[in-house]
Amino acid sequence: MTRATWGSRIGFILAAAGSAVGLGAIWKFPYVSAKNGGGAFLIIFLIMSFTLGICIMIAEMLMGQISRKSPVGAYRFFGGKPFSLAGYMGVLCGFIILSFYSVVGGWTLFYLGRSFQSGLLTSDVRVLKTIFETFVENPYLPILCHALFMGITAAIIVCGIQKGIERISKTLMALLFLVLLILLGRSLTLEGAIDGVLHFIVPDFSKLSAEMFLDAMGLAFFSLSLGMGCMMTYGSYVNRDTNVATSAVCVTGLTIGISFLVGLMILPAVYVFGLNPAEGPGLTFIVMPAVFSYLLGGTYFAILFFFLLFVAALTSSISLMEVSVSFFIDEFATPRKLTTVILAIVMFTIGIFASLSLGVLKEFTFFGKTLFGLMDYCTSNIMMPLGALMTSVVVGWRSRKMFQDYLSDGVRYPKWFSYISIFCRFVAPFLILIILFQNL
Ligand code: PHE
């Protein structure tokens, strides 16, 4: 069977950016940067993203493009059987992430529906906290929303690469950008917004710490969808003549640009209204309705915002599901539709327990974490850094020659690959090992 490909280069870039821009950019980025003191963290995050992030992204995309396989096949192609274990870990990682990501995706659907009704927009943060907690702890409603979100994701995946993922990503990313600009305009014209902007941008170097570097690096991996074979899978649908290095630079630039705009949209508003930016996951679901309650036409802004959140989560969740689906198609030649339906049901079932672990199963903890927290921790802090480490070992050490041959025009290979391979040989493994050990 010939492998599906993207219809255009821009389609590929937007799909990859759609994967990257997600809940990570919209709730994690603003509160983690606020927690770490704003500006200084922002600079470190930018440096991490544009060095380690871009390098691993190019490496992953190249592995996909050359092997034309999803992660397991790609690792096997370059490193032989033992390395395919890294691919299996990636598939498993995407599987676990989607199981709980879809639960949060369901929350965005609930809040989207809720913003059409009265009662959500109030300046009383305690009331909003109660709304959030009552919803999350309800044993049925979040699961219903989770099912709906997983169903929408699966429906897109069933339609394939060009007709499903590419078409939806192109439309939704354009929409996301438009909604973001409208909300940004409103947020920045609030009285006093400039102080919030300054707090976000001006660095406070007294807050520099080792932990801040780790936070910045971890966030860069999660936000750029790296370390679990997602960019490898998307890279496997890229034509041979497409330059993945410039594409990766575009994807990173677009993702970081959007994250920055999101921060610029949320943080000034949060400061203007004197709310707590370090609210964590609640920042979005608890604080934003409070922000909207102060605005003329707040209901419309709330609808736009939760729609934005839903769209961002959806374009990421399809990329997560595609990793598992393409693995089964590649390895066992299963039909796309059946594979998608079965995988969606299994992930939905695991997600049920993740969702319940915030409510009725709260008492069951592992290492002091709920199942939801554990799934998040293990994937972001252990599996993704390990995956990125394996990618850099393959590109920098194990199969460097294969990449050089592929990229070479018979005489020499492009200069950028020398930088990438040096980075993958020395810098990336060193930095990643530091994160891993600090996290453990
Ligand atoms: N990058 C996505 C986000 O920020 C999450 C994600 C991680 C998606 C890994 C795909 C792979 O929400």
Residues whose N, C-alpha, C, O or C-beta is under 5 A from the ligand:
A	BS01	LIG	S19 A20 V21 G22 L23 G24 A25 F222 S223 L224 S225 L226 C230 S316 S319 L320
